[in-house]
Amino acid sequence: MQESEFSATGVRIERWARSLTRAGQVVVKDGRLALLTSYGREIDSAPVGAVSAGRPWFAGAGATVARLNGTRYRLTMGQRDRGPDRTGPARRFLETLHSAGGRMI
């Protein structure tokens, strides 16, 4: 079975009411999901099998919600995209997570 990988930069990462970074990174590699700051410092990481993610009704275009180690994060991807499909990175993130064994909310 081929490992699923995903990487996105320029991601706004929020812990609900608190913005952690406006230009962070989301990386799915080697069976782990890692949230990184723009400088590469790890915010949080977990095995993909322990992560749940989804796109709730209140999320805007390109936004997803992920739960890692019991903490909920709001991830907004494609903020700088001006094209018609700003949800592309978020959709690919959820598809990659699902195919790697993550749970959907």
Residue pairs with C-beta under 8 A, 6 or more apart in sequence:
3 29
3 30
3 31
3 100
4 28
4 96
4 97
4 99
4 100
5 28
5 29
5 96
6 26
6 27
6 28
6 29
6 92
6 93
6 96
6 97
7 25
7 26
7 27
7 28
7 29
8 25
8 26
8 77
8 89
8 93
9 23
9 24
9 25
10 23
10 24
10 77
10 79
10 80
11 21
11 23
11 24
11 25
11 26
11 75
11 76
11 77
11 79
12 19
12 21
12 22
12 23
12 24
12 74
12 75
12 76
12 79
13 19
13 20
13 21
13 24
13 26
13 35
13 43
13 73
13 74
13 75
14 20
14 73
14 74
14 76
15 71
15 72
15 73
15 74
16 72
16 74
20 37
20 43
20 73
21 37
21 38
21 43
22 38
23 38
24 35
24 36
24 37
24 38
24 43
25 34
25 35
25 36
25 37
25 38
25 40
26 33
26 34
26 35
26 36
26 75
26 77
26 93
27 33
27 34
27 36
28 34
28 48
28 93
28 96
28 97
28 100
31 47
31 48
31 49
31 100
31 101
32 45
32 46
32 47
32 48
33 45
33 46
33 47
33 48
33 51
33 66
33 68
33 97
33 102
34 42
34 44
34 45
35 42
35 43
35 44
35 45
35 68
35 73
35 75
36 42
36 43
37 43
44 68
44 69
44 71
44 73
45 68
46 68
46 69
48 97
48 100
48 101
48 102
49 101
49 102
50 68
50 69
51 66
51 67
51 68
51 97
51 102
51 103
52 66
52 67
52 102
52 103
52 104
52 105
53 64
53 65
53 66
53 67
53 93
53 94
53 97
53 102
53 103
53 104
53 105
54 64
54 65
54 94
54 104
54 105
55 63
55 64
55 65
55 90
55 94
56 65
56 105
59 65
59 74
60 76
61 78
61 86
61 87
62 76
62 77
62 78
62 79
62 81
62 86
62 87
62 88
62 89
62 90
63 74
63 75
63 76
63 77
63 90
64 74
64 75
64 77
64 90
64 93
64 94
65 72
65 73
65 74
65 75
65 105
66 72
66 73
66 75
66 97
67 73
67 105
75 90
75 93
77 89
77 90
77 93
78 86
78 87
78 88
78 89
78 90
81 88
81 89
94 104
98 104
